Amino acid sequence: MVSWVLRPKSPPLWLGIAVAAVLITLETVLVSVLERLAPGGAFGALFLLGVLVVSAGWGFGLALTTTVVSAAVYMSFHLGHDGFVPTEKQDWAAIVIFVPVALLANLLVGQARLRAAEAELRRREAEQSREELRVLAEQQAALRRVATLVAEASSPAEVFAAVAEELAAQLGLPHSALVRFEPDGHLLLIGYHDEPRAMHLSDRFPLGHGGVAKEVYLTGRPARMDPGGPRGARAAELGLNSVVGVPIVVHGRIWGAALVGTRENRALPPDTAARVADFTDLVATAIANAQARSELAASRARIVTAADSARRRLERNLHDGAQQRLLSLGLELRAAEATLRATDNPVADQLSQIVGGLTNVSEELREISRGLHPAVLSKGGLGPALKAVARRSAVPVELNLSLTGRLPEPVEAAAYYVVAESLTNVARHAHASEVTVSASVDDTRLRMTIRDDGDGGADPTNGSGLIGLIDRVEAIGGRIDLSSPPGEGTTLDVTIPLEAA
């Protein structure tokens, strides 16, 4: 009841007039009855009740009118039929007391209503502040979720999907989309949220159909479409009445745009573009990071490819040059040795020693050449190459190979060197009695497992050569997972995508 009386906003004036009339009528009837029961009683104070109610509900103006009318009715009871001008002192005293008391009541109630209005204003401001803080907290939480994806180097597609969903959720809108500006003048849809699902990833449509997206592309600034304004063909197709677009800028160039929209016939709030821009900054960071990772991977792959090419060239040069020359010299010296032995010349023994040395040097060059780039890998492929390296291993090797046909050259080279280096590490450090090498291929990748029963405790950082293998495999998009508990042997799980080539 108190809150109704002291509410800051008054009800309609017509209602106040009706209430005042009803109250004065009731007060008049009540005072008339009381005057008959107890003549001369001070029943005029009852008229203050209507004044207080009207003052509390409708303010000073109507309350003053009610005071005047109530005072007139009040005087009629005191003066009877002698007129409305008081002649007795007690009548003047009654009027003098009634009117100031009524006006004072108006003033006090008006002050109470003013305080109630101020309290209501503070309450609304507090509620607004709490709502703004809630919205800000939700937006910051959404930004953190997207930023976590970016920091974890998630794929751009994952980031695009998350941003589209978060935009729609945070803005309370049924439509959000991320588009990329294509060199051929089209827009490519790379992420979206739409109710109902009227869109599909990788949809392409001409830039001219984009409306807001086209304006973003031409100006490089946020743009909007409000109800009643011109709509792009795409917005009309989706039934959107209001759209806001914000550019996605990567390395100082317009890369794409983030768009949000509604099918309701209302304009989106003025701060929509600023809220969308917080997300487009993260999208730009994700794109820039992905481009940097792609460029780094391509650079590493080029380095590995160049190194492998240099190995092959050096192997060919050794085989076709130095080894052939040593072989030729050895044959000539053998012929000279045979001639000298026929004459019992003591120099023949010296030539025999020299020929033996040349043979040893030739064998050493052959081993070096094989380590640089085995000919069997180039000629026969990964399967024969792994069998050859297993035969030369100082530790017995069990091979489980499911390889058919040739694989891309970078994949074969990486896989060969992983197995060769792993077998060398086992022989040097693991004290193992056996190594198992498994390799299989599916439609998209080569999988290998190299497992020994040695000491375990392998650490890529201790100069064992594992870090070089990890770098080589990762350079072509692959992955090596190492498990080496002390005393339980070492296992390498290797995955190399075939498209890495």
C-alpha positions in Angstrom: 0.0 0.0 0.0 2.8 2.4 0.9 4.6 1.7 -2.3 1.4 2.4 -4.3 0.8 5.7 -2.5 4.5 6.8 -2.8 5.1 5.6 -6.4 6.9 8.3 -8.4 4.5 8.3 -11.4 1.0 9.5 -10.9 -2.1 7.6 -12.3 -4.3 9.4 -14.9 -5.8 12.7 -13.9 -9.3 11.6 -14.6 -8.9 8.9 -12.1 -7.7 11.4 -9.5 -10.7 13.6 -10.0 -13.0 10.6 -9.7 -11.2 9.5 -6.5 -11.4 13.0 -5.0 -15.1 13.3 -5.8 -15.9 9.9 -4.3 -13.8 10.6 -1.1 -15.4 14.1 -0.6 -18.8 12.5 -1.0 -18.1 9.7 1.5 -16.5 12.2 3.9 -19.6 14.5 3.6 -22.0 11.7 4.3 -19.9 10.4 7.2 -19.6 13.8 8.8 -23.3 14.5 8.3 -24.1 11.3 10.1 -21.7 12.0 12.9 -23.0 15.6 13.3 -26.5 14.3 13.9 -25.2 11.8 16.4 -23.0 14.2 18.3 -23.6 17.9 17.3 -20.7 20.3 17.6 -18.1 17.5 17.3 -14.7 18.2 15.6 -15.4 16.0 12.7 -13.9 18.3 10.0 -10.6 16.5 10.4 -12.1 13.7 8.4 -11.9 15.8 5.3 -8.1 15.7 5.6 -8.2 12.0 4.7 -9.3 12.7 1.1 -6.7 15.5 0.8 -3.9 13.1 1.9 -4.9 10.4 -0.5 -5.2 12.7 -3.5 -2.0 14.5 -2.6 -0.1 11.2 -2.3 -1.5 9.8 -5.6 -1.7 12.9 -7.9 0.4 15.6 -6.6 0.0 19.2 -5.4 -2.4 20.6 -8.1 -5.3 18.2 -7.7 -4.6 18.0 -4.0 -5.0 21.9 -3.7 -8.3 21.7 -5.5 -9.4 18.9 -3.2 -8.4 21.0 -0.2 -10.5 24.0 -1.4 -13.5 21.8 -2.1 -13.1 20.0 1.2 -12.7 23.3 3.1 -15.9 24.6 1.5 -17.8 21.5 2.5 -16.2 21.7 5.9 -17.3 25.3 6.4 -20.9 24.4 5.3 -21.1 22.1 8.4 -19.8 24.8 10.7 -21.8 27.7 9.3 -25.0 25.8 8.6 -27.5 28.0 6.6 -25.9 31.3 7.7 -23.8 31.6 4.5 -20.2 30.8 3.8 -18.6 33.8 5.6 -17.6 32.8 9.1 -18.8 35.2 11.9 -17.8 33.4 15.0 -14.2 33.1 16.3 -14.4 29.4 16.6 -15.4 29.2 12.9 -12.4 31.3 11.9 -10.2 29.2 14.1 -11.5 26.0 12.4 -10.8 27.4 8.9 -7.4 28.8 9.9 -6.4 25.4 11.3 -7.9 23.2 8.5 -6.4 25.0 5.5 -2.8 25.1 6.7 -2.9 21.6 7.9 -4.2 20.4 4.6 -1.5 22.4 2.7 1.1 21.0 5.1 -0.1 17.5 4.4 0.2 18.2 0.7 3.8 19.4 1.2 4.8 16.5 3.3 3.4 13.9 0.9 5.0 15.8 -2.0 8.3 15.5 -0.3 7.8 11.8 0.3 6.9 11.3 -3.3 10.0 13.2 -4.4 12.2 10.9 -2.2 10.4 7.9 -3.6 11.1 9.1 -7.1 14.8 9.6 -6.2 15.0 6.1 -4.7 13.3 4.6 -7.8 15.8 6.4 -10.0 18.7 5.1 -7.9 17.2 1.6 -8.0 16.8 1.7 -11.8 20.4 3.0 -12.2 21.7 0.2 -10.0 19.7 -2.3 -12.0 21.0 -0.8 -15.2 24.6 -1.0 -13.9 24.1 -4.6 -12.8 22.7 -5.5 -16.2 25.6 -3.7 -18.0 28.1 -5.5 -15.8 26.3 -8.8 -16.5 26.4 -8.2 -20.3 30.1 -7.1 -20.1 31.0 -10.2 -18.0 29.2 -12.5 -20.5 31.0 -10.8 -23.4 34.4 -11.0 -21.8 33.7 -14.7 -21.1 32.9 -15.3 -24.8 36.0 -13.4 -25.9 38.1 -15.5 -23.5 36.6 -18.7 -25.0 37.5 -17.5 -28.5 40.9 -16.2 -27.4 41.7 -19.6 -25.9 41.0 -21.3 -29.3 43.3 -18.8 -30.9 46.0 -19.3 -28.3 45.8 -23.1 -28.7 46.4 -22.7 -32.4 43.0 -24.2 -33.3 42.2 -24.3 -37.0 40.7 -21.2 -38.5 37.5 -23.2 -39.3 37.1 -23.9 -35.6 37.6 -20.2 -34.7 35.2 -19.1 -37.4 32.5 -21.4 -36.1 33.0 -20.4 -32.5 32.9 -16.7 -33.3 29.7 -17.0 -35.3 28.0 -18.9 -32.4 29.3 -16.5 -29.8 28.2 -13.4 -31.7 24.7 -14.7 -32.1 24.5 -15.7 -28.4 26.0 -12.5 -27.0 23.9 -10.2 -29.1 20.7 -12.2 -28.9 20.4 -12.4 -32.7 19.3 -15.2 -35.0 21.8 -14.5 -37.7 25.6 -14.1 -37.7 28.1 -14.8 -40.5 31.8 -14.5 -41.4 32.6 -14.0 -45.0 35.9 -13.8 -46.9 36.4 -11.4 -49.8 37.6 -13.5 -52.8 39.9 -12.2 -55.5 37.3 -13.0 -58.2 34.7 -10.5 -56.6 32.7 -13.1 -54.6 32.0 -13.5 -50.9 32.8 -16.9 -49.4 30.8 -18.0 -46.3 33.4 -19.4 -43.8 31.3 -19.4 -40.6 27.7 -18.8 -39.7 24.8 -19.1 -37.2 21.4 -18.9 -38.7 17.8 -19.7 -37.6 16.4 -21.5 -39.5 19.4 -23.0 -41.2 19.2 -21.3 -44.5 22.9 -21.1 -45.1 25.8 -23.5 -45.8 29.5 -23.3 -45.4 31.4 -22.4 -48.5 28.4 -20.7 -50.1 29.6 -18.2 -52.6 27.7 -15.2 -53.9 28.6 -12.1 -55.9 29.9 -9.1 -53.8 27.1 -7.0 -55.3 24.6 -9.2 -53.5 26.2 -8.5 -50.2 24.7 -5.1 -49.4 26.3 -4.3 -46.0 29.3 -6.6 -46.9 29.9 -4.7 -50.1 29.9 -1.4 -48.2 32.4 -2.8 -45.7 34.6 -3.9 -48.6 34.4 -0.6 -50.4 34.9 1.7 -47.3 36.9 -0.5 -45.0 34.7 0.7 -42.2 31.7 -0.7 -40.2 28.4 -0.4 -42.0 24.8 -1.0 -41.2 21.3 -1.5 -42.8 18.3 -0.4 -40.8 14.6 -1.2 -41.4 13.2 0.8 -44.4 16.6 1.2 -46.0 17.8 -0.4 -49.2 18.5 -4.1 -48.7 21.1 -6.3 -50.4 19.9 -9.3 -52.4 21.4 -11.6 -49.8 19.7 -9.9 -46.9 16.4 -9.9 -48.7 16.8 -13.6 -49.4 17.4 -14.3 -45.7 14.6 -12.0 -44.6 16.9 -9.7 -42.6 15.5 -6.2 -41.8 18.6 -4.9 -39.9 22.2 -5.8 -40.5 25.5 -4.6 -39.1 28.9 -5.5 -40.7 32.4 -5.0 -39.4 35.6 -5.5 -41.4 38.2 -8.2 -40.6 41.6 -6.6 -41.3 44.6 -8.9 -41.6 48.1 -7.3 -42.0 46.5 -4.0 -42.8 44.3 -5.3 -45.6 40.6 -6.0 -45.7 40.3 -9.8 -45.6 36.6 -10.3 -44.9 33.7 -9.2 -42.7 31.6 -10.2 -39.7 27.9 -9.7 -40.1 25.0 -9.9 -37.7 21.4 -9.3 -38.4 17.8 -9.7 -37.3 14.5 -10.4 -39.0 12.6 -8.2 -36.6 11.5 -4.8 -37.8 13.8 -2.9 -35.5 17.2 -1.3 -35.8 20.1 -3.0 -34.0 21.6 -1.0 -31.1 24.2 1.7 -31.8 26.9 -0.3 -29.9 26.5 -3.4 -32.1 29.4 -2.6 -34.4 31.8 -2.0 -31.4 30.8 -5.4 -29.8 31.3 -7.2 -33.1 34.7 -5.6 -33.6 36.0 -7.2 -30.4 35.5 -10.6 -32.0 36.8 -9.6 -35.5 40.1 -8.6 -33.8 40.4 -12.2 -32.6 39.4 -13.6 -36.0 42.2 -11.5 -37.6 44.7 -12.8 -35.0 43.7 -16.4 -35.7 44.0 -15.8 -39.5 47.4 -14.1 -39.1 48.6 -16.9 -36.8 47.4 -19.6 -39.3 49.1 -17.8 -42.2 52.3 -17.6 -40.1 52.2 -21.3 -39.2 51.5 -22.2 -42.8 54.4 -20.1 -44.0 56.7 -21.5 -41.4 55.7 -25.1 -42.2 56.2 -24.4 -45.9 59.6 -22.9 -45.2 60.6 -25.9 -43.0 59.4 -28.3 -45.7 61.4 -26.4 -48.4 64.5 -26.7 -46.1 64.0 -30.4 -45.7 63.4 -30.9 -49.4 66.5 -28.9 -50.3 68.5 -30.9 -47.8 67.3 -34.2 -49.2 68.0 -33.0 -52.8 71.5 -32.1 -51.7 71.9 -35.5 -50.1 70.9 -37.2 -53.3 73.2 -35.1 -55.4 76.1 -35.8 -53.0 75.3 -39.5 -53.1 75.3 -39.6 -56.9 78.5 -37.6 -57.0 80.2 -40.0 -54.6 78.9 -43.0 -56.5 79.5 -41.8 -60.0 82.7 -39.9 -59.2 84.9 -40.7 -56.2 83.8 -44.4 -55.8 84.2 -45.1 -59.5 87.6 -43.4 -59.6 88.7 -45.4 -56.5 87.5 -48.6 -58.1 89.3 -47.8 -61.3 92.5 -47.1 -59.4 92.2 -50.3 -57.5 91.9 -52.3 -60.7 95.0 -50.7 -62.2 97.0 -51.3 -59.0 95.9 -55.0 -58.9 97.1 -55.3 -62.5 100.5 -53.7 -61.6 100.7 -56.0 -58.5 100.1 -59.1 -60.7 102.9 -58.0 -63.1 105.4 -57.3 -60.3 104.6 -60.6 -58.6 105.5 -62.4 -61.8 109.0 -61.0 -61.5 109.2 -61.5 -57.7 109.5 -57.8 -57.2 109.2 -56.9 -53.5 107.1 -53.8 -54.4 104.2 -56.1 -55.1 103.5 -56.5 -51.3 103.4 -52.7 -51.0 100.9 -52.4 -53.8 98.8 -55.1 -52.2 98.6 -53.0 -49.0 97.7 -49.9 -51.0 95.0 -51.8 -52.8 93.6 -53.0 -49.5 93.5 -49.4 -48.2 91.7 -48.2 -51.3 89.2 -51.0 -50.9 88.6 -49.9 -47.3 88.2 -46.2 -48.4 85.7 -47.3 -51.1 83.7 -49.3 -48.5 83.6 -46.3 -46.2 82.5 -44.0 -49.0 79.8 -46.5 -49.8 78.5 -46.5 -46.2 78.6 -42.7 -46.2 76.7 -42.6 -49.5 74.1 -45.0 -48.2 73.6 -42.9 -45.1 73.2 -39.7 -47.2 70.4 -41.1 -49.3 70.2 -44.9 -49.9 69.9 -45.9 -53.5 67.4 -48.6 -52.6 65.0 -45.9 -51.3 65.1 -44.1 -54.6 64.8 -47.2 -56.7 62.6 -49.6 -54.7 60.7 -47.4 -52.3 60.1 -47.4 -48.5 59.5 -51.1 -48.0 62.8 -52.4 -49.5 64.7 -49.5 -47.9 63.4 -50.4 -44.4 64.3 -54.1 -45.0 67.8 -53.0 -46.0 68.3 -50.9 -42.9 66.9 -53.6 -40.7 69.4 -56.1 -42.0 72.3 -53.8 -41.2 70.9 -53.1 -37.7 73.1 -54.1 -34.7 69.9 -55.0 -32.8 67.6 -57.7 -34.2 64.6 -56.0 -36.0 61.1 -57.5 -36.5 59.4 -55.8 -39.4 55.6 -55.6 -39.8 55.0 -53.7 -43.1 51.7 -53.1 -44.8 53.0 -50.9 -47.7 51.8 -51.2 -51.3 53.2 -49.1 -54.1 55.2 -45.9 -53.8 54.6 -43.1 -51.4 55.4 -39.4 -52.1 59.1 -38.9 -52.0 59.2 -36.5 -48.9 57.1 -39.0 -47.0 59.4 -41.9 -47.8 62.5 -40.0 -47.0 61.2 -38.8 -43.6 60.0 -42.3 -42.7 63.3 -43.9 -43.7 65.4 -41.5 -41.7 63.1 -41.9 -38.6 63.6 -45.6 -38.7 67.3 -45.5 -39.5 68.1 -42.9 -36.7 65.8 -44.8 -34.2 67.7 -48.0 -34.8 71.0 -46.2 -34.4 69.8 -44.7 -31.1 68.7 -48.2 -29.9 72.0 -49.7 -30.7 73.9 -46.9 -29.0 71.8 -46.2 -25.9 68.9 -48.5 -25.2 70.7 -51.9 -24.4 67.7 -53.6 -26.1 67.5 -57.1 -27.3 64.9 -56.5 -30.0 63.2 -53.7 -32.0 59.7 -54.0 -33.6 59.0 -51.7 -36.6 55.4 -51.5 -37.9 54.3 -49.4 -40.9 50.9 -49.1 -42.6 49.2 -46.7 -45.0 45.6 -45.6 -45.3 44.0 -43.1 -47.7 45.4 -40.1 -45.9 48.5 -40.9 -43.9 51.4 -43.2 -43.1 51.5 -44.6 -39.6 54.6 -46.2 -38.0 55.5 -47.6 -34.6 59.0 -48.2 -33.5 59.2 -50.1 -30.2 62.2 -51.5 -28.3 62.6 -53.4 -25.0 65.5 -51.4 -23.8 66.2 -49.1 -20.8 63.7 -46.4 -21.7 64.1 -42.9 -20.4 64.8 -41.3 -23.8 64.8 -37.5 -23.8 64.6 -35.5 -27.1 66.7 -32.7 -25.5 69.8 -34.8 -24.6 71.3 -34.8 -28.1 70.0 -38.2 -29.1 68.9 -37.1 -32.5 65.2 -37.4 -31.6 64.7 -33.6 -31.8 66.0 -33.7 -35.4 63.6 -36.4 -36.3 60.7 -34.5 -34.7 61.6 -31.4 -36.7 61.9 -33.3 -39.9 58.5 -35.0 -39.5 56.7 -31.8 -38.3 58.2 -29.9 -41.2 55.9 -31.9 -43.5 52.9 -31.8 -41.3 53.5 -35.0 -39.4 53.7 -35.8 -35.7 55.9 -38.0 -33.5 54.7 -39.1 -30.0 57.3 -40.4 -27.7 56.7 -42.8 -24.8 59.8 -43.9 -22.9 59.2 -44.7 -19.2 62.5 -45.7 -17.5 63.0 -49.4 -17.5 60.1 -50.1 -19.9 61.6 -49.4 -23.3 60.9 -46.7 -25.8 58.0 -46.3 -28.3 57.8 -43.9 -31.2 54.4 -43.4 -32.8 54.8 -41.6 -36.1 52.1 -40.1 -38.3 52.8 -38.4 -41.6 50.0 -37.1 -43.9 50.4 -38.2 -47.5 49.2 -34.8 -48.7 52.3 -33.3 -47.0 54.1 -34.0 -50.2 
